[in-house]
Amino acid sequence: MGDIAQGALGQTSLPLNYFRRPQFFDFGFASPYYAYTYNMENVDFYNTKKPIIRMSYEESGQKRFREENFNIMHAQNISPSTGFNIDYKARGTRGQYVWSRTKNHNLAVAFNHTGKRYSVHAAYYNNHIEQQENGGVVGVWALRDTTFEMPSGIPMKLSEAEAENTYRNNAFFVTQSYAIPLQRVTDRDFSLADLSTVYVGHSFEYSSWSKIYTDNNVPYTDERDHRDEQGNFVSAEHNYYDNWFINPTQTRDSIYERVISNRIFVQAQPWNRNGVVGTIDAGVGLDLHTYSQFELDDYLSGHYTKVKKTSYFAYGSVNGKIKKYVDWGANIKFYPSGYRGGDINIGAHLALTGYLRGHPLILEGRLSMDRRSPNYWQENLFSNHYIWSTPLNKENETRFEVKFSVPDFAFEVGGWQGVVSDKIYYGADSNVAQHAGSVSLTSVYARKDFRLGGLHLDNRVLLQWSTDQEVVPVPLLSAFLSYYYEFWVVRDVLRLQIGLDGRYNTRYYAPGYNPALSVYYNQREVEVGNYPYMDAFVMAKWKRMRIFLKYQHVNKGLFGNGEYFSAAGYPLNPGMFKIGISWGFYD
């Protein structure tokens, strides 16, 4: 459905759909970059018969404001059971608006071996982000004012303060297991998937994150701050931050977090992996957390204080299938003691598949109950602009999801229901806060691609309700529409799409973004929304190559209320032309 975003490629974002928002316990400051960064859940592994190289490049805007997106992936098998791959992504912008340059570089190197008895999956990844923080526009009037011919002339709150964030992440993980078959294995058994087997394994994970935020104490001027008695605009100076606790002239906040995790596990395969009870998993683990930030006592010691925490956990799961009609599973993870003692997550899912004239009809349901501790930085922070040391209660959240889909007819409808108590969030002043009560959230989603010959009318609509918009603000309606015509230019050689994409959400108090904290906070000053953002595009597929041409924000100045914001205070990009190409190479 789209994201709340700062506006440019490589910058922060937050899903409009509450139930799709990331929940990072480890280094939550990185969660606004979830769409770009690698983590231990999204590193890809490949098993390919032929070497593969996939490349893509996109660019948009004039040279001095250009956005660029470059991706390259190489995958190759050393043997039928052993392979490796390298993925590199470079995304960023020089900035349509003043002081908004962003660089986002992500690298993943992965290795895998899947033998009959021994298997191993290992990967190293690196995330490096640099972002100039302009703090958003000084006022909505500046976006509408025609005296600013170029977006780079629109005044921003932190452009003179030269605020900037730099993030670095290094991580490595390896998971290996050994299979002990409970039945006789013959030369005809290609794998153990159809035999009763027990797997014994170990997993090691290491991840370190650092964040450095810098700025200067330079106020900004709002030329239309208010009106005098005669109705004339009066300018005024403002400070973006209210407090300068450590240094009154400039900021250099540095924080560091490291997590080392070890776990051992056993997986039982009673009959075969596709049986009624396919797999039963159980394991225990240990997490070692290290946190570091500047505190006043560090003036005496001469080095940053390190805080170490230890978490112990146990987990289990069971999964199974009944032919192609039923897919089910359940899982639990519990922290009996240590830093996260008392945390628990319980989940279950069920998928039922029927067939109507050969077309699958899929009904899915999911349930989760989560009791989670606040992360370290939500309880402990000492920085130039924000200080807190406040114990918080654990959050409790129950979610239920149901979805019905008919893939062959591009139809899907679903809903979520959630109740969260003791919700932790960032309030209107950007300080951490906790709601003393429960908030209920309901979402209903529908998608249908109507096809009339080569004409596609792809409609996606999301309705959301929150019982407390000051704690969890969501728009009532969000929509994404993609209308295009698809046809063969040259049969089986060149295929073309021509159309329009559109995004829209109703007005609500959208979250603002705080650069010093790298968090979205619940502002209550301005409403955002009721503006359609439309792109016109042409896309061509020629053999292994894809090319697209797009004009973003094609409706700018034509219709809409002129307030093209997604996050409060941060305007989306004005109209600009984008071109992209992707190509796959084999052998």
C-alpha positions as CSV (number, residue, x, y, z in Angstrom):
1,M,0.0,0.0,0.0
2,G,3.0,2.3,0.3
3,D,5.0,3.9,3.0
4,I,5.1,7.1,5.1
5,A,8.4,8.5,3.7
6,Q,10.8,11.4,3.9
7,G,10.5,11.6,0.2
8,A,13.7,10.5,-1.6
9,L,15.3,7.2,-2.6
10,G,17.4,5.8,0.3
11,Q,15.8,7.8,3.0
12,T,13.7,6.6,5.9
13,S,10.1,5.2,5.6
14,L,7.4,3.5,7.6
15,P,4.6,1.3,6.2
16,L,1.1,2.9,6.1
17,N,-0.3,-0.5,7.2
18,Y,0.2,-0.7,10.9
19,F,0.4,-4.5,10.8
20,R,3.3,-4.4,8.3
21,R,5.5,-2.1,10.4
22,P,8.8,-3.6,11.5
23,Q,9.5,-4.3,15.1
24,F,13.3,-4.2,15.7
25,F,14.3,-5.2,19.3
26,D,18.0,-4.9,18.3
27,F,19.0,-1.4,17.3
28,G,15.6,0.1,16.6
29,F,17.2,3.2,15.2
30,A,17.8,1.3,12.0
31,S,14.1,0.3,11.6
32,P,13.3,3.4,9.4
33,Y,15.7,1.9,6.8
34,Y,14.0,-1.5,6.8
35,A,13.3,-1.3,3.1
36,Y,17.0,-1.0,2.2
37,T,19.1,-2.9,4.8
38,Y,20.1,-6.5,4.9
39,N,19.4,-8.5,8.0
40,M,19.5,-12.2,9.0
41,E,16.0,-12.8,7.7
42,N,16.3,-11.4,4.1
43,V,19.8,-12.5,2.9
44,D,19.2,-14.6,-0.2
45,F,20.7,-18.0,-0.9
46,Y,20.7,-19.6,-4.4
47,N,21.0,-23.1,-5.8
48,T,21.5,-22.7,-9.6
49,K,22.6,-25.0,-12.4
50,K,24.2,-22.2,-14.3
51,P,26.1,-19.0,-13.2
52,I,23.7,-16.0,-13.0
53,I,24.4,-12.3,-13.1
54,R,21.5,-9.8,-12.6
55,M,22.1,-6.1,-13.0
56,S,19.8,-3.1,-12.8
57,Y,20.3,0.6,-12.9
58,E,17.9,3.5,-12.4
59,E,18.4,7.2,-12.4
60,S,16.2,10.3,-12.3
61,G,16.4,14.1,-12.1
62,Q,19.0,16.5,-13.3
63,K,22.6,15.7,-12.6
64,R,23.0,17.9,-9.5
65,F,19.7,16.5,-8.0
66,R,20.0,13.0,-9.3
67,E,18.7,9.8,-7.7
68,E,20.5,6.6,-8.5
69,N,19.8,2.9,-7.8
70,F,22.3,0.3,-8.8
71,N,22.0,-3.4,-8.0
72,I,24.1,-6.4,-9.1
73,M,23.9,-10.0,-8.0
74,H,26.1,-13.0,-9.0
75,A,25.2,-16.6,-8.0
76,Q,27.1,-19.7,-8.9
77,N,27.2,-23.3,-7.8
78,I,30.6,-24.9,-7.1
79,S,29.0,-28.3,-7.1
80,P,25.4,-29.6,-7.3
81,S,25.1,-29.1,-3.6
82,T,27.3,-26.1,-2.9
83,G,27.0,-22.5,-4.1
84,F,27.7,-18.9,-3.3
85,N,26.3,-15.5,-4.2
86,I,27.2,-11.9,-3.9
87,D,24.6,-9.1,-3.8
88,Y,25.5,-5.4,-3.8
89,K,23.1,-2.4,-3.8
90,A,23.9,1.3,-4.0
91,R,21.0,3.7,-3.6
92,G,20.8,7.3,-2.9
93,T,20.1,10.9,-4.0
94,R,21.9,14.2,-4.3
95,G,18.6,15.8,-3.2
96,Q,15.9,17.7,-4.9
97,Y,15.6,19.7,-1.7
98,V,18.5,21.5,0.0
99,W,20.7,19.4,2.4
100,S,19.1,16.0,1.6
101,R,21.9,14.0,0.0
102,T,21.7,10.3,1.0
103,K,24.0,7.3,0.4
104,N,22.8,3.8,1.1
105,H,25.2,1.0,0.4
106,N,24.4,-2.7,1.2
107,L,26.5,-5.8,0.6
108,A,25.7,-9.5,1.2
109,V,28.0,-12.4,0.6
110,A,26.5,-15.8,1.2
111,F,27.6,-19.5,1.0
112,N,25.5,-22.6,1.2
113,H,26.0,-26.3,1.1
114,T,23.1,-28.8,1.3
115,G,24.4,-32.3,1.4
116,K,22.5,-35.5,2.1
117,R,23.4,-35.3,5.8
118,Y,25.4,-32.1,6.4
119,S,24.2,-28.6,5.5
120,V,25.5,-25.1,6.2
121,H,24.3,-21.6,5.4
122,A,26.6,-18.7,6.1
123,A,26.6,-15.0,5.2
124,Y,28.3,-11.8,5.9
125,Y,26.5,-8.5,5.2
126,N,27.3,-4.8,5.6
127,N,25.0,-1.8,5.7
128,H,26.4,1.7,5.4
129,I,24.1,4.8,5.4
130,E,24.9,8.5,5.2
131,Q,22.1,11.0,5.2
132,Q,22.0,14.7,5.4
133,E,19.1,15.8,7.6
134,N,17.2,19.0,6.6
135,G,14.5,18.7,9.2
136,G,11.7,19.3,6.8
137,V,10.2,22.4,5.3
138,V,9.9,25.5,7.5
139,G,6.2,25.7,6.7
140,V,3.5,24.5,4.2
141,W,3.5,27.9,2.7
142,A,7.0,27.4,1.3
143,L,5.9,24.5,-0.7
144,R,3.0,26.4,-2.3
145,D,5.0,29.7,-2.8
146,T,5.7,30.2,-6.5
147,T,8.7,32.4,-5.8
148,F,10.7,29.3,-5.3
149,E,11.2,28.2,-8.9
150,M,13.3,25.1,-7.9
151,P,12.8,22.7,-5.0
152,S,16.4,23.4,-3.9
153,G,15.3,27.0,-3.0
154,I,12.6,25.9,-0.5
155,P,13.8,26.7,3.0
156,M,14.4,23.8,5.3
157,K,14.7,23.8,9.1
158,L,18.1,22.2,9.5
159,S,19.8,23.0,6.3
160,E,22.0,25.7,7.9
161,A,22.7,23.5,10.9
162,E,24.3,20.8,8.6
163,A,22.7,18.0,10.5
164,E,23.8,14.5,9.4
165,N,23.4,10.8,10.4
166,T,25.9,8.0,9.6
167,Y,25.1,4.4,10.3
168,R,27.4,1.4,10.0
169,N,26.5,-2.3,10.4
170,N,28.6,-5.4,10.1
171,A,27.1,-8.8,10.6
172,F,27.9,-12.5,10.1
173,F,25.9,-15.6,10.7
174,V,26.3,-19.4,10.2
175,T,23.7,-22.1,10.6
176,Q,24.8,-25.8,10.3
177,S,23.1,-29.1,10.9
178,Y,23.8,-32.8,10.7
179,A,21.1,-35.4,9.8
180,I,20.7,-38.7,11.6
181,P,18.3,-40.9,9.6
182,L,16.1,-43.2,11.5
183,Q,15.6,-45.5,8.4
184,R,18.0,-47.2,6.1
185,V,19.3,-44.9,3.4
186,T,19.9,-46.3,0.0
187,D,21.8,-45.0,-3.0
188,R,18.4,-44.3,-4.6
189,D,17.5,-41.7,-1.9
190,F,18.5,-38.4,-3.4
191,S,17.7,-36.7,0.0
192,L,16.3,-37.5,3.4
193,A,13.2,-35.4,2.9
194,D,11.0,-38.5,2.6
195,L,12.6,-40.4,5.5
196,S,12.2,-40.3,9.2
197,T,15.2,-38.2,10.3
198,V,16.5,-36.2,13.2
199,Y,18.6,-33.1,12.6
200,V,21.0,-31.6,15.2
201,G,22.4,-28.2,14.6
202,H,24.0,-25.0,15.8
203,S,23.6,-21.3,14.8
204,F,25.9,-18.4,15.5
205,E,25.0,-14.7,14.8
206,Y,27.0,-11.6,15.2
207,S,25.8,-8.1,14.5
208,S,27.1,-4.6,15.4
209,W,25.5,-1.3,14.7
210,S,26.8,2.3,15.2
211,K,25.1,5.6,14.7
212,I,26.7,9.1,14.7
213,Y,24.5,12.2,14.6
214,T,26.1,15.7,14.2
215,D,24.7,19.2,13.9
216,N,25.4,22.9,14.7
217,N,23.2,25.2,16.8
218,V,21.9,27.4,14.0
219,P,18.3,28.6,14.2
220,Y,16.0,28.7,11.2
221,T,13.7,31.5,10.1
222,D,10.0,31.1,9.3
223,E,9.2,34.1,7.1
224,R,5.4,33.5,7.6
225,D,5.4,32.5,11.2
226,H,2.2,34.4,12.1
227,R,0.2,37.5,11.1
228,D,0.2,40.9,12.9
229,E,-3.0,42.9,13.7
230,Q,-3.0,44.3,10.1
231,G,-2.9,40.8,8.7
232,N,0.7,41.0,7.5
233,F,3.1,38.1,7.8
234,V,5.7,38.3,10.6
235,S,8.9,36.3,10.5
236,A,10.4,34.6,13.5
237,E,13.4,32.5,14.4
238,H,13.1,29.1,15.9
239,N,15.4,26.4,17.3
240,Y,14.7,22.9,15.9
241,Y,15.7,21.3,19.3
242,D,14.6,22.7,22.6
243,N,17.6,21.3,24.6
244,W,21.4,21.2,24.3
245,F,22.4,19.2,27.3
246,I,26.1,18.5,26.5
247,N,27.3,21.1,24.1
248,P,25.4,24.4,23.5
249,T,27.0,25.0,20.0
250,Q,27.3,21.7,18.3
251,T,26.3,18.0,18.5
252,R,28.2,14.7,18.0
253,D,26.1,11.9,19.5
254,S,27.6,8.4,19.1
255,I,25.9,5.2,20.1
256,Y,26.9,1.6,19.5
257,E,25.2,-1.8,19.9
258,R,26.4,-5.4,19.5
259,V,24.5,-8.7,19.7
260,I,26.1,-12.1,19.7
261,S,23.7,-15.0,19.6
262,N,24.3,-18.7,20.0
263,R,21.7,-21.4,19.8
264,I,21.6,-25.2,19.5
265,F,18.6,-27.0,18.0
266,V,17.0,-30.3,17.2
267,Q,14.6,-30.9,14.4
268,A,12.6,-34.2,14.2
269,Q,11.1,-35.3,10.9
270,P,8.7,-38.2,12.0
271,W,7.7,-39.4,8.6
272,N,8.5,-36.9,5.8
273,R,8.7,-33.2,5.4
274,N,5.3,-33.1,3.7
275,G,3.5,-35.3,6.3
276,V,0.6,-34.4,8.6
277,V,3.3,-33.6,11.1
278,G,6.2,-32.7,8.9
279,T,8.8,-31.2,11.3
280,I,9.1,-30.7,15.1
281,D,11.7,-28.1,16.1
282,A,13.1,-27.3,19.5
283,G,16.1,-25.3,20.7
284,V,17.7,-23.2,23.3
285,G,19.8,-20.0,22.9
286,L,21.9,-17.3,24.5
287,D,22.0,-13.6,23.4
288,L,24.8,-11.3,24.6
289,H,24.0,-7.6,24.2
290,T,26.5,-4.8,24.5
291,Y,25.4,-1.1,24.5
292,S,27.6,2.0,24.5
293,Q,27.0,5.7,24.5
294,F,28.5,8.9,26.0
295,E,27.6,9.7,29.6
296,L,28.8,12.5,31.9
297,D,30.9,10.1,33.9
298,D,32.9,9.4,30.7
299,Y,34.5,12.8,31.1
300,L,36.4,11.3,34.0
301,S,37.1,7.8,32.6
302,G,38.1,9.1,29.2
303,H,36.2,6.3,27.3
304,Y,32.6,5.4,26.6
305,T,30.8,3.2,29.2
306,K,29.7,-0.2,28.0
307,V,26.6,-1.9,29.4
308,K,26.3,-5.7,28.9
309,K,23.1,-7.7,29.1
310,T,22.4,-11.4,28.8
311,S,19.2,-13.1,27.5
312,Y,18.3,-16.8,27.6
313,F,15.6,-18.3,25.5
314,A,14.0,-21.6,24.4
315,Y,11.8,-22.1,21.4
316,G,9.8,-24.8,19.6
317,S,7.6,-25.2,16.6
318,V,5.6,-27.8,14.7
319,N,4.6,-27.8,11.0
320,G,2.7,-30.1,8.8
321,K,0.7,-30.6,5.6
322,I,-2.2,-32.7,4.4
323,K,-1.5,-33.2,0.7
324,K,-2.0,-29.9,-1.1
325,Y,-5.1,-29.0,0.8
326,V,-4.0,-28.1,4.4
327,D,-0.9,-26.3,5.6
328,W,-0.6,-25.7,9.4
329,G,1.9,-24.7,12.0
330,A,2.5,-23.4,15.5
331,N,5.4,-21.9,17.3
332,I,6.5,-20.5,20.7
333,K,9.6,-18.6,21.9
334,F,10.1,-17.9,25.6
335,Y,12.8,-16.0,27.6
336,P,12.7,-17.6,31.1
337,S,15.4,-15.3,32.6
338,G,18.0,-12.7,31.9
339,Y,17.6,-9.3,30.3
340,R,14.4,-10.2,28.5
341,G,13.1,-12.5,31.2
342,G,9.4,-13.1,30.9
343,D,9.1,-12.2,27.1
344,I,7.1,-14.7,25.2
345,N,5.8,-15.1,21.6
346,I,3.2,-17.6,20.6
347,G,2.0,-18.0,17.0
348,A,-0.1,-20.3,14.8
349,H,-1.2,-20.4,11.2
350,L,-3.6,-22.5,9.1
351,A,-4.0,-22.4,5.3
352,L,-6.8,-24.3,3.5
353,T,-6.7,-24.7,-0.3
354,G,-9.6,-25.8,-2.4
355,Y,-10.0,-26.0,-6.2
356,L,-12.7,-24.7,-8.5
357,R,-12.3,-25.9,-12.1
358,G,-8.6,-26.1,-11.5
359,H,-8.2,-22.7,-9.9
360,P,-6.9,-22.6,-6.3
361,L,-9.0,-20.9,-3.6
362,I,-6.9,-20.2,-0.5
363,L,-8.2,-19.3,2.9
364,E,-5.5,-18.4,5.5
365,G,-5.5,-17.5,9.1
366,R,-2.8,-16.4,11.6
367,L,-2.7,-15.7,15.3
368,S,0.1,-14.2,17.4
369,M,0.4,-13.3,21.0
370,D,3.5,-11.3,22.0
371,R,4.8,-10.0,25.3
372,R,8.0,-8.0,24.7
373,S,10.4,-5.9,26.6
374,P,11.3,-2.3,25.6
375,N,14.6,-2.2,23.9
376,Y,17.6,-0.7,25.7
377,W,17.5,2.7,24.0
378,Q,13.8,3.2,24.8
379,E,14.8,3.1,28.5
380,N,18.3,4.6,28.4
381,L,19.4,7.5,26.3
382,F,21.9,10.3,27.0
383,S,22.4,12.7,24.0
384,N,22.8,16.4,23.3
385,H,19.1,16.9,22.6
386,Y,17.3,14.1,24.5
387,I,18.0,12.4,27.8
388,W,15.9,9.8,29.6
389,S,16.4,6.9,32.0
390,T,12.9,5.5,32.6
391,P,11.9,1.9,33.3
392,L,9.0,0.9,31.0
393,N,6.5,-1.9,31.2
394,K,6.5,-4.8,28.7
395,E,4.2,-4.4,25.7
396,N,1.5,-7.0,25.2
397,E,0.0,-7.5,21.7
398,T,-2.5,-10.0,20.2
399,R,-3.0,-10.1,16.5
400,F,-5.4,-12.1,14.3
401,E,-5.2,-12.1,10.5
402,V,-7.4,-13.8,7.9
403,K,-7.0,-13.7,4.2
404,F,-8.9,-15.2,1.2
405,S,-7.2,-15.2,-2.2
406,V,-7.8,-16.5,-5.8
407,P,-4.4,-16.1,-7.4
408,D,-5.5,-17.0,-10.9
409,F,-8.0,-14.1,-10.9
410,A,-5.7,-11.6,-9.0
411,F,-8.2,-11.3,-6.2
412,E,-7.4,-11.0,-2.5
413,V,-9.3,-9.8,0.5
414,G,-8.3,-9.9,4.1
415,G,-8.4,-8.3,7.5
416,W,-6.4,-7.8,10.7
417,Q,-7.5,-7.3,14.3
418,G,-5.0,-6.3,17.0
419,V,-5.0,-5.2,20.6
420,V,-1.9,-3.7,22.1
421,S,-1.5,-2.7,25.8
422,D,1.2,-0.5,27.3
423,K,2.2,0.6,23.8
424,I,5.6,2.3,23.6
425,Y,5.8,5.2,21.2
426,Y,7.4,8.6,20.7
427,G,5.2,11.5,21.7
428,A,4.6,15.0,20.2
429,D,7.8,16.2,21.9
430,S,9.7,13.2,20.5
431,N,10.4,11.9,24.0
432,V,9.6,8.2,24.6
433,A,6.2,7.6,26.1
434,Q,4.1,4.6,27.1
435,H,0.3,4.4,26.9
436,A,-1.4,3.3,30.2
437,G,-4.1,1.2,28.6
438,S,-5.1,-0.7,25.5
439,V,-5.4,0.3,21.8
440,S,-7.5,-1.6,19.4
441,L,-6.6,-1.6,15.7
442,T,-8.6,-3.0,12.8
443,S,-7.6,-3.2,9.1
444,V,-9.5,-4.4,6.1
445,Y,-7.7,-4.9,2.8
446,A,-8.9,-5.8,-0.7
447,R,-7.1,-6.2,-4.0
448,K,-8.5,-6.9,-7.5
449,D,-6.8,-6.7,-10.9
450,F,-9.6,-6.3,-13.5
451,R,-8.5,-7.5,-16.9
452,L,-10.2,-6.7,-20.1
453,G,-8.0,-8.0,-22.9
454,G,-4.7,-6.2,-22.4
455,L,-6.2,-3.6,-20.1
456,H,-5.4,-4.0,-16.4
457,L,-7.2,-2.1,-13.7
458,D,-5.3,-3.1,-10.6
459,N,-6.9,-1.7,-7.4
460,R,-5.6,-2.1,-3.8
461,V,-7.5,-0.5,-0.9
462,L,-6.8,-0.5,2.8
463,L,-9.1,0.7,5.6
464,Q,-7.8,1.2,9.1
465,W,-9.2,2.2,12.5
466,S,-7.4,3.0,15.7
467,T,-9.1,3.6,19.0
468,D,-6.5,6.1,20.0
469,Q,-5.0,8.1,17.1
470,E,-2.6,9.9,19.5
471,V,-0.9,6.6,20.3
472,V,-1.2,4.8,17.0
473,P,-2.1,7.2,14.2
474,V,-3.3,5.6,10.9
475,P,-5.2,7.0,7.9
476,L,-8.7,5.8,7.4
477,L,-8.2,5.0,3.7
478,S,-5.1,4.2,1.7
479,A,-5.2,3.2,-1.9
480,F,-2.8,2.2,-4.7
481,L,-4.1,2.1,-8.2
482,S,-2.2,0.9,-11.3
483,Y,-4.0,1.2,-14.6
484,Y,-2.1,0.1,-17.7
485,Y,-2.4,-1.5,-21.1
486,E,-0.1,-4.5,-21.9
487,F,0.5,-5.9,-25.4
488,W,3.0,-7.6,-27.7
489,V,4.9,-5.3,-30.0
490,V,6.7,-8.3,-31.5
491,R,5.1,-11.6,-30.6
492,D,7.2,-13.5,-28.0
493,V,10.0,-11.0,-28.3
494,L,9.0,-7.5,-27.1
495,R,6.1,-6.8,-24.7
496,L,5.0,-3.3,-23.6
497,Q,3.1,-1.8,-20.7
498,I,1.8,1.8,-20.8
499,G,-0.1,3.3,-17.8
500,L,-0.5,5.3,-14.6
501,D,0.2,4.5,-11.0
502,G,-1.6,6.5,-8.2
503,R,-1.3,6.6,-4.4
504,Y,-3.6,8.3,-2.0
505,N,-4.5,8.4,1.7
506,T,-7.0,10.4,3.7
507,R,-5.9,13.3,5.9
508,Y,-4.7,12.4,9.4
509,Y,-2.0,13.4,11.8
510,A,0.8,11.6,10.1
511,P,4.0,10.9,12.1
512,G,6.9,13.3,11.9
513,Y,10.5,12.3,11.7
514,N,13.2,13.3,14.3
515,P,16.7,13.3,12.8
516,A,18.6,13.2,16.2
517,L,16.7,10.1,17.3
518,S,16.1,8.5,13.9
519,V,12.5,7.7,14.9
520,Y,9.0,8.6,13.7
521,Y,7.1,10.4,16.4
522,N,3.4,11.2,16.8
523,Q,3.0,14.9,16.1
524,R,-0.3,16.6,16.6
525,E,0.2,19.9,14.8
526,V,-0.6,19.4,11.1
527,E,-2.7,16.9,9.2
528,V,-1.3,15.2,6.0
529,G,-3.0,13.6,3.1
530,N,-5.9,14.0,0.7
531,Y,-3.3,14.4,-2.1
532,P,-3.1,12.0,-5.1
533,Y,0.5,11.2,-6.1
534,M,0.6,9.9,-9.7
535,D,3.3,8.5,-12.0
536,A,3.1,7.8,-15.8
537,F,5.2,5.0,-17.1
538,V,6.2,2.9,-20.1
539,M,7.7,-0.5,-19.4
540,A,9.2,-2.9,-22.0
541,K,10.4,-6.5,-21.7
542,W,12.7,-7.7,-24.4
543,K,14.0,-11.3,-23.9
544,R,16.0,-11.0,-20.6
545,M,16.1,-7.3,-20.5
546,R,13.6,-4.9,-18.9
547,I,13.5,-1.1,-19.6
548,F,11.2,1.4,-18.1
549,L,10.5,5.1,-18.5
550,K,8.6,7.0,-15.8
551,Y,7.6,10.5,-15.0
552,Q,7.0,10.8,-11.3
553,H,4.4,13.1,-9.8
554,V,2.9,13.8,-13.2
555,N,0.0,15.6,-11.6
556,K,2.1,18.3,-9.8
557,G,0.5,21.7,-10.4
558,L,-2.4,20.1,-12.3
559,F,-4.7,19.0,-9.5
560,G,-4.5,18.3,-5.8
561,N,-4.2,20.6,-2.8
562,G,-0.5,21.3,-3.3
563,E,0.4,19.6,0.0
564,Y,2.3,16.6,-1.3
565,F,3.5,15.3,2.1
566,S,3.8,11.7,3.3
567,A,5.5,12.3,6.6
568,A,4.6,15.6,8.4
569,G,6.9,18.4,7.2
570,Y,8.7,16.3,4.6
571,P,7.5,17.0,1.0
572,L,7.6,14.2,-1.6
573,N,9.7,14.7,-4.7
574,P,8.3,17.1,-7.3
575,G,7.9,16.0,-10.9
576,M,10.9,14.3,-12.4
577,F,11.8,11.8,-15.1
578,K,13.2,8.4,-14.3
579,I,14.8,5.7,-16.5
580,G,15.8,2.2,-15.6
581,I,17.2,-1.0,-17.1
582,S,17.7,-4.5,-15.8
583,W,19.3,-7.5,-17.4
584,G,19.9,-11.1,-16.5
585,F,23.0,-13.0,-17.8
586,Y,23.3,-16.8,-17.7
587,D,26.5,-18.9,-18.3
